């Protein structure tokens, strides 16, 4: 377990690549559960009801994995799905846990304070880090440059935020 956590830390520090993971459906399922749980914690810390957080997490994971599957199938690299999906989910879970601290400072609350401003700044750094890590994973998965991978990550994030906002009223 410790080696697996160390792997995802290294992945988030851009020292490892998704192809370094075993193509294991058991690991994929475990990391999927961890990512869903981490997303649920983020929703709860953000003040969302548990059911809403859970449904939003399922929708976002379905979108992410569905797009990954579709593009890998379209490009003829479907065999990379398990490793790339596991890498995205594991790094997503780790980064979601890193976001809990800044979110606890209530950066989206109605009261302005130095702590909330710090939380907002730290949360912005976590979002940027997430885009970089996702870009890194996309780069290795599709054999493109890091800049292109980050552009794909930004495009996906815009799509996901828009969809969640439309479906859940501002998610």
Backbone torsions as a table, in degrees:
resi	resn	phi	psi	omega
1	UNK	NA	-43.0	179.9
2	UNK	-62.9	-38.3	178.6
3	UNK	-65.1	-36.6	179.1
4	UNK	-67.7	-43.9	177.1
5	UNK	-62.8	-42.7	177.8
6	UNK	-60.7	-39.1	177.7
7	UNK	-60.1	-46.9	-177.5
8	UNK	-68.8	-32.2	173.5
9	UNK	-63.8	-45.9	178.2
10	UNK	-63.0	-38.3	176.7
11	UNK	-61.7	-43.3	179.7
12	UNK	-70.6	-18.2	174.8
13	UNK	-96.7	9.8	177.3
14	UNK	64.5	24.5	179.0
15	UNK	-94.0	-16.4	-179.9
16	UNK	-127.9	166.7	-178.0
17	UNK	-127.7	159.8	-177.8
18	UNK	-59.8	-30.7	-179.4
19	UNK	-69.9	-9.7	175.7
20	UNK	-79.2	-11.3	177.9
21	UNK	-83.8	150.3	171.6
22	UNK	-71.8	148.1	177.0
23	UNK	-84.5	77.6	-173.8
24	UNK	-116.1	121.9	177.2
25	UNK	-69.3	-29.8	177.1
26	UNK	-64.8	-45.4	177.3
27	UNK	-64.3	-42.0	177.7
28	UNK	-55.9	-47.8	-179.4
29	UNK	-64.6	-41.1	179.4
30	UNK	-63.4	-43.7	-178.6
31	UNK	-71.6	-33.9	174.6
32	UNK	-60.0	-44.6	177.8
33	UNK	-63.6	-43.0	179.1
34	UNK	-62.8	-42.1	-179.5
35	UNK	-66.4	-40.8	177.9
36	UNK	-63.4	-41.5	178.2
37	UNK	-65.6	-42.8	178.8
38	UNK	-63.5	-41.5	177.0
39	UNK	-63.7	-36.6	176.7
40	UNK	-63.6	-41.9	177.0
41	UNK	-62.1	-42.3	178.3
42	UNK	-60.4	-44.9	178.9
43	UNK	-61.7	-43.3	-179.5
44	UNK	-66.4	-43.0	177.5
45	UNK	-63.0	-31.5	179.8
46	UNK	-79.2	-3.5	176.9
47	UNK	91.2	14.2	178.4
48	UNK	-86.6	150.7	174.2
49	UNK	-64.1	152.3	-174.9
50	UNK	-60.1	-43.7	-178.5
51	UNK	-65.5	-42.1	177.9
52	UNK	-62.1	-43.5	178.5
53	UNK	-61.9	-42.7	-179.3
54	UNK	-65.4	-46.4	-179.2
55	UNK	-65.0	-42.9	177.8
56	UNK	-60.9	-41.8	178.4
57	UNK	-62.1	-42.1	179.3
58	UNK	-65.4	-42.2	179.1
59	UNK	-63.0	-45.7	-178.5
60	UNK	-66.0	-42.2	177.7
61	UNK	-65.0	-38.2	177.7
62	UNK	-63.6	-42.5	178.0
63	UNK	-63.3	-49.2	-177.9
64	UNK	-60.5	-50.6	-177.1
65	UNK	-72.2	-34.1	177.2
66	UNK	-64.6	-44.2	177.1
67	UNK	-64.9	-43.3	178.4
68	UNK	-59.3	-47.7	179.6
69	UNK	-59.8	-47.9	-177.9
70	UNK	-61.6	-45.4	-178.7
71	UNK	-69.5	-40.1	177.5
72	UNK	-64.7	-38.6	177.4
73	UNK	-65.7	-45.4	-179.7
74	UNK	-60.6	-38.7	-177.7
75	UNK	-87.5	-1.4	178.3
76	UNK	78.7	22.5	-179.2
77	UNK	-121.0	36.5	-175.7
78	UNK	-59.4	-26.0	178.4
79	UNK	-61.7	-15.9	179.7
80	UNK	-87.7	-3.6	-172.4
81	UNK	-59.7	-48.9	-174.8
82	UNK	-61.8	-46.0	-179.4
83	UNK	-68.3	-45.6	-179.5
84	UNK	-65.7	-42.5	178.3
85	UNK	-63.2	-42.8	178.2
86	UNK	-62.7	-41.6	179.3
87	UNK	-63.8	-45.3	179.3
88	UNK	-63.6	-43.3	-178.5
89	UNK	-68.8	-44.4	-178.7
90	UNK	-65.7	-43.9	177.3
91	UNK	-67.5	-36.3	177.4
92	UNK	-62.1	-41.3	178.5
93	UNK	-64.7	-44.5	-179.4
94	UNK	-63.5	-43.4	-179.2
95	UNK	-70.2	-35.2	175.8
96	UNK	-62.3	-40.5	177.2
97	UNK	-65.4	-35.9	177.0
98	UNK	-66.6	-26.4	-179.9
99	UNK	-77.5	-15.2	-177.1
100	UNK	-61.6	-40.1	179.3
101	UNK	-60.5	-55.4	177.7
102	UNK	-59.4	-37.6	179.7
103	UNK	-66.9	-32.2	178.9
104	UNK	-65.1	-19.7	177.7
105	UNK	-81.5	2.7	175.2
106	UNK	60.4	52.9	-178.0
107	UNK	-69.6	-16.0	-179.4
108	UNK	-107.1	8.7	-178.9
109	UNK	-74.8	175.7	-176.1
110	UNK	-84.3	-16.5	-179.5
111	UNK	-97.2	135.3	177.5
112	UNK	-90.9	133.4	178.0
113	UNK	-155.4	167.2	176.9
114	UNK	-63.6	-37.6	179.3
115	UNK	-65.1	-41.7	178.9
116	UNK	-65.7	-39.4	178.2
117	UNK	-64.6	-42.6	176.2
118	UNK	-61.9	-43.9	177.9
119	UNK	-59.1	-42.4	179.2
120	UNK	-63.9	-43.1	179.1
121	UNK	-64.0	-46.4	179.3
122	UNK	-64.0	-37.6	178.0
123	UNK	-65.0	-39.0	176.1
124	UNK	-61.0	-41.3	177.2
125	UNK	-63.6	-39.7	178.5
126	UNK	-64.9	-41.0	177.9
127	UNK	-63.2	-44.1	178.5
128	UNK	-62.7	-41.6	178.1
129	UNK	-61.7	-42.6	178.8
130	UNK	-60.8	-42.5	178.8
131	UNK	-64.1	-40.3	178.4
132	UNK	-63.8	-47.1	-179.1
133	UNK	-64.8	-44.1	178.0
134	UNK	-62.2	-42.1	176.6
135	UNK	-60.1	-39.3	177.7
136	UNK	-62.3	-44.7	179.9
137	UNK	-66.4	-44.6	179.4
138	UNK	-62.5	-40.4	178.4
139	UNK	-56.1	-49.3	-178.2
140	UNK	-70.8	-35.1	-177.7
141	UNK	-68.1	-39.4	-174.1
142	UNK	-109.8	0.7	178.1
143	UNK	65.7	43.9	179.3
144	UNK	-118.9	177.4	-180.0
145	UNK	-76.4	163.0	177.8
146	UNK	-62.6	-40.7	178.2
147	UNK	-59.6	-43.2	177.2
148	UNK	-65.3	-39.9	178.1
149	UNK	-62.1	-41.7	178.0
150	UNK	-66.1	-39.1	177.5
151	UNK	-61.3	-41.0	176.4
152	UNK	-63.5	-42.6	179.5
153	UNK	-61.6	-43.0	178.6
154	UNK	-64.2	-44.8	178.4
155	UNK	-59.7	-44.2	177.7
156	UNK	-61.8	-44.6	-177.5
157	UNK	-62.1	-41.5	177.1
158	UNK	-61.2	-45.2	178.8
159	UNK	-61.4	-46.5	-177.9
160	UNK	-64.2	-45.9	179.8
161	UNK	-63.4	-41.0	178.8
162	UNK	-63.2	-46.7	-179.8
163	UNK	-62.4	-46.3	-179.9
164	UNK	-62.6	-40.8	178.7
165	UNK	-63.9	-41.5	179.2
166	UNK	-66.9	-44.5	-176.2
167	UNK	-74.6	-34.1	-171.6
168	UNK	-121.6	12.4	174.3
169	UNK	67.4	54.5	173.4
170	UNK	104.4	-1.1	179.3
171	UNK	-9.6	NA	NA
